Amino acid sequence: MAAITAAMVKALREKTDAPMMECKKALTEADGDAAKAEEILRVKLGNKASKAAARVTAEGVVTVYVSEDRKVGAILEVNSETDFVAKNADFVALTQAILDAAIANKCQTLDEVKALPMGNGTIADAVVERSGVTGEKTELDGYNFVSGACTAVYNHMNKNQLCTIVAFNKVCDAQVAHEICMQIAAMNPIAIDEDGVPEAVKQEEINVAVEKTKAEQVQKAVDAALKKAGINPAHVDSEEHMESNMAKGWITAEDVAKAKEIKATVAAEKSANLPQAMIENIAKGRLGKFLKEVCLLKQESIMDPKKTVAEVLKAADPELVVTEFKRFTLRAE
């Protein structure tokens, strides 16, 4: 039996990207024959990819493309389980090769990208094969294509983890386009303007705002009644606090009983007599605040907080309009 050295294992790993222990096992099985060990690992690819399929991919690479004439932009995301694999040069190269193929074939959708030929099969097959090579689940998770009179892309800190693309209705200053891309990366808008926010999302925000406003109005009434009775609301805001504050001597059992009675009666009375018009007005105000946060044009500019993004665009060119944008990130937000 040939001795399996660390150098042999390292060389096989560099050649195949397979895990260290798998490389060592393959070399042992091949009695030190590197070529045979490589073949053994290749045979195992399908099994390893299948085992990896059920695991979560939280790392990976996001990359972007913009054409020389700035009329086409694209963004692609390939995921892995660990950043160790994601940072591997071959993994990054695979992601770039997929994006290059997508652009060359003018793909509009993720399914079109997956169906493109690569190697002895399709791009989808190549991604599965990568799972076998690394022993980690690999997924082609996202692709978006935009076109316009002018497009721009942004890769945050060139780390391939947060990327944005944006399209405009006309050619614009490169710096302005770059700042809009950065805005989208930093502030994560869900739509260009209010019209782009789904009605279901708006209604959900209204419903939440109404219930929150009602709860606040009831709590204000309860707190006022407790203070009038000489009880600090903070001392009786939960059963746990009531117990601990009685133990400290800050309140008495009589105070607790009285507070519970006040909370029950005042809350019921206030809930039954809330001014509906006022509640709805406050809720609408909260919806307006929400829309300022999620609509790109309504957001404060990260470069000049005294202006909205709409005002920044207007200052650059009164006719300049954002027609589309996309944002991909590997990080949970």
C-alpha positions as CSV (number, residue, x, y, z in Angstrom):
1,M,0.0,0.0,0.0
2,A,1.5,3.3,-1.1
3,A,1.9,6.0,1.6
4,I,-0.6,8.8,1.1
5,T,1.1,12.2,1.8
6,A,-0.5,15.6,2.6
7,A,1.1,16.9,-0.7
8,M,-0.7,14.2,-2.7
9,V,-4.1,15.0,-1.1
10,K,-3.5,18.8,-1.6
11,A,-2.7,18.3,-5.3
12,L,-5.8,16.1,-5.9
13,R,-8.0,18.7,-4.1
14,E,-6.6,21.5,-6.2
15,K,-7.3,19.5,-9.3
16,T,-10.8,18.4,-8.4
17,D,-12.1,20.7,-5.7
18,A,-13.3,17.7,-3.8
19,P,-13.2,17.7,0.0
20,M,-9.9,16.8,1.6
21,M,-11.1,13.6,3.3
22,E,-12.7,12.5,0.0
23,C,-9.4,13.1,-1.8
24,K,-7.6,11.0,0.8
25,K,-10.1,8.2,0.6
26,A,-9.8,8.2,-3.2
27,L,-6.0,8.1,-3.1
28,T,-6.1,5.3,-0.6
29,E,-8.5,3.3,-2.8
30,A,-6.3,4.0,-5.8
31,D,-3.2,2.9,-4.0
32,G,-1.7,6.4,-4.5
33,D,-2.4,6.6,-8.3
34,A,-3.4,10.2,-8.7
35,A,-5.1,9.6,-12.1
36,K,-7.1,6.7,-10.8
37,A,-8.0,8.6,-7.7
38,E,-9.3,11.5,-9.9
39,E,-11.4,9.0,-11.8
40,I,-12.8,7.6,-8.6
41,L,-13.9,11.0,-7.5
42,R,-15.5,11.8,-10.9
43,V,-17.6,8.5,-10.6
44,K,-18.8,9.7,-7.1
45,L,-20.0,13.1,-8.4
46,G,-23.5,12.1,-9.0
47,N,-24.0,10.6,-5.5
48,K,-22.4,13.5,-3.8
49,A,-24.6,16.0,-5.7
50,S,-27.7,14.0,-4.7
51,K,-26.7,14.0,-1.1
52,A,-26.1,17.8,-1.2
53,A,-29.4,18.6,-2.8
54,A,-31.3,18.8,0.5
55,R,-29.0,21.2,2.2
56,V,-29.3,25.0,2.4
57,T,-27.2,27.3,0.2
58,A,-26.5,30.6,2.1
59,E,-23.3,31.7,0.4
60,G,-22.3,32.1,-3.3
61,V,-21.5,34.6,-5.9
62,V,-23.6,37.5,-7.4
63,T,-22.2,39.0,-10.5
64,V,-23.3,41.7,-13.0
65,Y,-22.8,42.7,-16.6
66,V,-23.3,45.8,-18.6
67,S,-22.7,46.1,-22.4
68,E,-20.2,48.5,-23.8
69,D,-23.0,50.7,-25.2
70,R,-24.6,50.6,-21.7
71,K,-27.9,49.5,-23.2
72,V,-28.0,46.0,-21.7
73,G,-27.5,44.9,-18.1
74,A,-27.8,41.5,-16.4
75,I,-27.4,40.1,-12.9
76,L,-26.8,36.4,-11.9
77,E,-26.6,34.5,-8.6
78,V,-25.1,31.1,-8.0
79,N,-25.3,29.8,-4.4
80,S,-23.2,27.4,-2.4
81,E,-23.3,26.3,1.3
82,T,-20.1,27.9,2.5
83,D,-18.0,30.9,1.5
84,F,-15.0,28.6,1.3
85,V,-16.5,27.1,-1.9
86,A,-17.9,30.4,-3.1
87,K,-14.5,32.0,-3.0
88,N,-12.9,29.2,-5.0
89,A,-11.6,30.5,-8.3
90,D,-13.3,27.7,-10.3
91,F,-16.7,28.5,-8.6
92,V,-16.3,32.2,-9.5
93,A,-15.2,31.3,-13.0
94,L,-18.3,29.0,-13.4
95,T,-20.6,31.9,-12.4
96,Q,-18.9,34.2,-14.9
97,A,-19.1,31.6,-17.6
98,I,-22.8,31.2,-17.0
99,L,-23.4,34.9,-17.1
100,D,-21.3,35.2,-20.3
101,A,-23.4,32.5,-22.0
102,A,-26.6,34.1,-20.9
103,I,-25.6,37.4,-22.4
104,A,-24.3,35.9,-25.6
105,N,-27.6,34.1,-26.1
106,K,-29.7,37.1,-25.0
107,C,-31.5,35.1,-22.3
108,Q,-34.5,36.9,-20.7
109,T,-35.3,34.3,-18.0
110,L,-33.6,32.0,-15.5
111,D,-35.1,28.9,-17.3
112,E,-33.6,30.0,-20.6
113,V,-30.2,30.3,-18.9
114,K,-30.5,26.8,-17.3
115,A,-31.3,25.3,-20.7
116,L,-28.2,26.6,-22.5
117,P,-25.6,24.1,-23.5
118,M,-22.4,23.8,-21.4
119,G,-19.8,21.1,-21.4
120,N,-21.5,17.7,-22.2
121,G,-24.9,18.9,-21.1
122,T,-26.7,22.0,-20.1
123,I,-25.9,24.8,-17.6
124,A,-28.3,23.2,-15.2
125,D,-26.2,20.0,-15.5
126,A,-23.0,21.9,-15.0
127,V,-24.3,23.4,-11.7
128,V,-25.3,19.9,-10.5
129,E,-21.8,18.6,-11.4
130,R,-20.3,21.4,-9.4
131,S,-22.2,20.0,-6.4
132,G,-20.5,16.7,-6.9
133,V,-17.1,18.2,-7.2
134,T,-17.3,20.3,-4.0
135,G,-19.6,18.0,-2.0
136,E,-21.8,21.1,-1.4
137,K,-25.2,21.9,-2.8
138,T,-24.8,24.4,-5.6
139,E,-27.8,26.3,-7.0
140,L,-28.3,28.7,-10.0
141,D,-30.7,30.8,-7.9
142,G,-31.4,34.0,-9.9
143,Y,-31.0,35.8,-13.1
144,N,-32.4,39.1,-14.3
145,F,-31.9,41.0,-17.6
146,V,-32.7,44.6,-18.2
147,S,-32.4,46.9,-21.2
148,G,-32.9,50.5,-21.9
149,A,-31.5,53.6,-23.5
150,C,-28.9,53.5,-20.7
151,T,-28.1,50.9,-18.0
152,A,-25.7,50.8,-15.1
153,V,-24.5,48.1,-12.7
154,Y,-23.0,48.1,-9.2
155,N,-21.1,45.4,-7.3
156,H,-20.8,46.5,-3.7
157,M,-17.1,46.6,-2.7
158,N,-16.5,44.2,-5.6
159,K,-17.3,41.3,-3.2
160,N,-19.8,39.6,-5.5
161,Q,-22.4,39.5,-2.6
162,L,-24.6,42.5,-3.3
163,C,-25.2,43.7,-6.8
164,T,-27.7,46.0,-8.5
165,I,-28.7,47.0,-12.1
166,V,-30.8,49.9,-13.2
167,A,-32.2,51.0,-16.6
168,F,-33.0,54.6,-17.7
169,N,-35.2,56.1,-20.4
170,K,-32.2,58.0,-21.9
171,V,-28.5,58.3,-21.8
172,C,-27.4,59.9,-18.5
173,D,-24.3,60.9,-16.6
174,A,-22.3,57.9,-15.5
175,Q,-21.9,59.3,-11.9
176,V,-25.7,59.8,-11.6
177,A,-26.3,56.3,-12.8
178,H,-23.7,55.0,-10.3
179,E,-25.3,56.8,-7.4
180,I,-28.8,55.4,-8.2
181,C,-27.3,51.9,-8.3
182,M,-25.7,52.6,-4.9
183,Q,-29.1,53.9,-3.6
184,I,-30.8,50.7,-4.6
185,A,-28.1,48.6,-3.0
186,A,-28.2,50.6,0.3
187,M,-31.9,51.2,0.7
188,N,-33.5,48.2,-0.9
189,P,-36.6,49.7,-2.5
190,I,-39.3,47.4,-3.7
191,A,-40.7,49.6,-6.5
192,I,-39.8,52.7,-8.5
193,D,-42.8,54.6,-7.3
194,E,-46.1,54.1,-5.5
195,D,-47.8,52.6,-8.6
196,G,-45.3,49.8,-8.5
197,V,-46.2,48.7,-5.0
198,P,-48.8,45.8,-5.1
199,E,-52.2,46.8,-3.7
200,A,-52.1,43.8,-1.4
201,V,-48.9,45.1,0.2
202,K,-50.5,48.6,0.6
203,Q,-53.6,47.1,2.2
204,E,-51.5,44.9,4.5
205,E,-49.6,48.0,5.7
206,I,-53.0,49.9,6.2
207,N,-54.3,46.9,8.3
208,V,-51.2,46.8,10.4
209,A,-51.2,50.6,10.9
210,V,-54.8,50.6,12.0
211,E,-54.3,47.8,14.5
212,K,-51.1,49.4,15.8
213,T,-52.8,52.8,16.1
214,K,-55.8,51.3,18.0
215,A,-53.5,49.6,20.4
216,E,-51.5,52.8,21.0
217,Q,-54.7,54.8,21.7
218,V,-55.9,52.2,24.2
219,Q,-52.6,52.1,25.9
220,K,-52.5,55.9,26.3
221,A,-55.9,55.8,27.9
222,V,-54.9,53.0,30.3
223,D,-51.6,54.7,31.2
224,A,-53.5,58.0,31.9
225,A,-56.0,56.2,34.2
226,L,-53.2,54.4,36.1
227,K,-51.3,57.6,36.7
228,K,-54.5,59.3,37.9
229,A,-54.8,56.4,40.4
230,G,-51.3,57.0,41.6
231,I,-49.8,53.9,39.9
232,N,-46.7,54.0,37.8
233,P,-47.6,52.2,34.5
234,A,-44.1,50.9,34.1
235,H,-44.5,49.0,37.4
236,V,-47.6,47.0,36.2
237,D,-47.0,46.6,32.5
238,S,-46.7,42.8,32.8
239,E,-47.4,40.0,35.3
240,E,-43.7,39.5,35.7
241,H,-43.1,43.1,36.6
242,M,-46.0,43.1,39.0
243,E,-44.5,40.2,40.9
244,S,-41.0,41.5,41.0
245,N,-42.0,45.1,41.9
246,M,-44.2,43.8,44.8
247,A,-41.1,41.8,46.0
248,K,-39.1,45.0,45.9
249,G,-41.8,46.9,47.8
250,W,-42.5,49.3,45.1
251,I,-46.1,48.4,44.8
252,T,-48.6,46.6,47.0
253,A,-51.0,43.7,46.3
254,E,-53.8,46.2,46.4
255,D,-52.0,48.3,43.7
256,V,-51.8,45.3,41.5
257,A,-55.5,44.4,41.9
258,K,-56.4,48.0,41.3
259,A,-54.2,48.2,38.2
260,K,-55.6,45.0,36.7
261,E,-59.1,46.4,37.2
262,I,-58.2,49.7,35.6
263,K,-56.5,48.0,32.7
264,A,-59.5,45.8,32.0
265,T,-62.2,48.4,32.3
266,V,-60.5,51.3,30.6
267,A,-59.2,49.2,27.7
268,A,-62.6,47.8,27.0
269,E,-64.3,51.2,27.2
270,K,-61.6,52.9,25.0
271,S,-61.7,50.1,22.4
272,A,-65.4,50.5,22.1
273,N,-65.2,54.3,21.6
274,L,-62.2,54.8,19.3
275,P,-62.7,57.6,16.8
276,Q,-62.6,55.7,13.5
277,A,-61.8,58.8,11.3
278,M,-58.8,59.7,13.4
279,I,-57.5,56.1,13.4
280,E,-57.8,55.9,9.6
281,N,-56.0,59.3,9.2
282,I,-53.1,58.2,11.4
283,A,-53.0,54.8,9.5
284,K,-52.8,56.7,6.1
285,G,-49.9,58.8,7.5
286,R,-48.1,55.6,8.4
287,L,-48.7,54.2,4.9
288,G,-47.2,57.4,3.5
289,K,-44.1,56.9,5.6
290,F,-43.9,53.3,4.5
291,L,-44.1,54.3,0.8
292,K,-41.3,56.8,1.3
293,E,-39.1,54.0,2.6
294,V,-39.8,51.4,-0.1
295,C,-40.4,53.5,-3.3
296,L,-37.1,54.5,-4.9
297,L,-38.2,57.9,-6.1
298,K,-39.6,58.9,-2.7
299,Q,-36.5,57.8,-0.7
300,E,-34.0,60.3,0.7
301,S,-30.9,60.3,-1.4
302,I,-28.0,58.6,0.4
303,M,-25.7,61.1,-1.3
304,D,-27.8,64.2,-0.4
305,P,-30.4,63.5,2.3
306,K,-31.9,67.0,1.7
307,K,-33.2,65.7,-1.6
308,T,-35.3,62.7,-2.7
309,V,-34.1,60.4,-5.5
310,A,-36.7,62.0,-7.7
311,E,-35.3,65.4,-7.1
312,V,-31.7,64.1,-7.7
313,L,-32.9,62.8,-11.1
314,K,-34.7,66.0,-12.0
315,A,-31.6,68.1,-11.1
316,A,-29.5,65.9,-13.4
317,D,-32.0,66.0,-16.3
318,P,-35.8,66.9,-16.0
319,E,-36.6,64.1,-18.5
320,L,-34.5,61.4,-16.9
321,V,-36.6,58.4,-15.7
322,V,-35.7,55.1,-14.0
323,T,-37.5,52.4,-16.0
324,E,-36.4,49.3,-14.2
325,F,-34.1,48.0,-11.5
326,K,-33.0,44.7,-10.0
327,R,-31.2,43.9,-6.7
328,F,-29.6,40.6,-5.6
329,T,-28.0,39.9,-2.3
330,L,-26.7,36.8,-0.5
331,R,-27.4,38.2,2.9
332,A,-30.6,37.9,4.8
333,E,-32.2,41.3,5.5
